[in-house]
Amino acid sequence: MSKLIYDGKGAIFGRFASVVAKDLLKGNSVDLINCEEIIISGDKRLFAKKILAKRAMGSGSSMKGPKYIRVADRLVKRMIRGMLPRDRAKGREAFKRLKCYEGNGPLKDDDLKDIKSFAHKKPMKYSTIKEIVEILK
């Protein structure tokens, strides 16, 4: 269908990801830029602790899971995957149309003209994906 470009700078993750998931399921291809600046409400240590606990469940050989990534753009992509019905063909196809980038990525200046950005009100306690990734490393 069409190609949409979203800017994650200052966007609250849950609200942002639900819009992205809906657009993917409608058949659009979506590029996310500035993934490391997406906001997650709550305590960053608690969020990182949940990810580390899930990662510890898969300790053993390298074939065991679940796998949680330590790179900002791939972590965002993994979390958006949870909002898609990946057990169905339309969810798997929608996930293939999602691309996430740190910064502007390989997009050119003429592509960046029609960016959609979100102006969410920031919560009292929040952290960015970049801060959470630093804890995970």
C-alpha positions in Angstrom: 0.0 0.0 0.0 1.9 3.0 1.2 5.1 3.7 3.1 4.8 5.6 6.4 7.7 7.0 8.4 7.2 7.6 12.1 9.5 9.6 14.4 9.9 8.0 17.9 11.4 11.0 19.6 9.4 11.8 22.7 6.6 9.2 21.9 5.2 7.0 24.7 5.9 3.4 23.6 2.5 1.8 24.2 0.5 4.4 22.4 3.1 4.7 19.6 3.3 1.0 19.1 -0.4 0.5 18.9 -0.7 3.0 16.1 2.2 1.4 14.3 0.7 -2.1 14.7 -2.6 -1.0 13.3 -0.9 0.6 10.3 1.0 -2.6 9.7 -2.1 -4.7 9.8 -3.8 -2.4 7.3 -1.1 -3.3 4.8 1.2 -0.3 5.0 5.0 -0.6 5.4 6.3 1.4 8.3 9.8 2.8 9.0 10.6 3.9 12.6 13.4 6.4 13.1 14.9 7.6 16.4 14.0 4.3 18.2 16.4 5.0 21.0 14.5 8.1 22.1 11.1 6.4 22.6 9.8 6.9 26.2 8.7 4.1 28.5 6.8 5.1 31.6 7.8 3.8 34.9 11.1 2.8 36.6 13.8 1.9 34.1 15.5 -0.6 36.5 12.2 -2.5 37.0 11.7 -2.7 33.3 15.3 -3.9 32.7 14.9 -6.4 35.5 11.9 -8.0 33.8 13.8 -8.3 30.6 16.8 -9.8 32.4 14.6 -12.3 34.2 13.1 -13.5 30.9 16.6 -13.8 29.4 17.7 -15.8 32.4 14.9 -18.4 31.8 16.7 -19.4 28.6 20.1 -20.0 30.1 21.8 -23.0 28.7 22.8 -23.7 25.2 22.5 -21.0 22.5 19.5 -22.7 21.0 17.3 -22.0 24.0 15.2 -18.9 24.3 13.6 -16.5 24.9 16.1 -14.1 23.3 16.0 -10.4 24.2 18.1 -8.0 22.3 20.5 -5.4 23.7 20.3 -3.0 20.7 17.6 -0.2 20.8 16.1 -0.6 17.4 15.9 -4.4 17.5 14.4 -4.2 21.1 11.6 -1.9 19.8 10.9 -4.2 16.9 10.7 -7.2 19.3 8.3 -5.3 21.5 6.0 -4.3 18.6 6.0 -8.0 17.5 4.0 -8.7 20.7 1.2 -6.5 19.4 0.9 -8.4 16.2 -0.9 -11.7 15.7 2.2 -13.6 14.5 0.6 -17.0 14.7 -1.4 -15.9 11.6 -0.2 -15.2 8.1 -1.3 -11.6 8.2 0.6 -10.9 11.4 3.8 -12.5 10.0 3.5 -10.5 6.8 2.9 -7.3 8.8 6.0 -7.9 10.9 8.1 -8.2 7.7 7.0 -4.7 6.6 8.3 -3.1 9.8 11.8 -1.5 9.8 13.3 0.2 12.8 16.4 2.5 12.8 18.5 4.3 15.4 18.8 7.9 14.3 17.6 8.5 10.7 19.1 5.3 9.4 19.5 5.0 5.6 16.6 7.3 4.8 17.4 10.3 2.6 16.4 13.9 3.2 13.5 13.8 0.6 12.1 10.8 2.5 12.1 12.6 5.8 9.7 15.4 4.6 6.5 13.5 5.4 7.4 12.2 8.9 4.6 11.6 11.4 5.6 12.4 15.0 3.7 12.2 18.2 3.4 14.9 20.9 2.5 12.8 24.0 2.5 14.4 27.4 5.4 13.0 29.3 4.7 11.0 32.5 6.2 12.0 35.8 8.5 9.0 35.8 9.9 7.8 32.5 13.0 6.5 30.8 14.1 6.2 27.2 14.9 3.0 25.3 18.5 4.2 25.2 18.8 4.2 29.0 17.2 0.8 29.3 19.6 -0.7 26.8 22.6 0.8 28.7 21.3 -1.2 31.8 21.0 -4.4 29.8 24.6 -4.3 28.5 
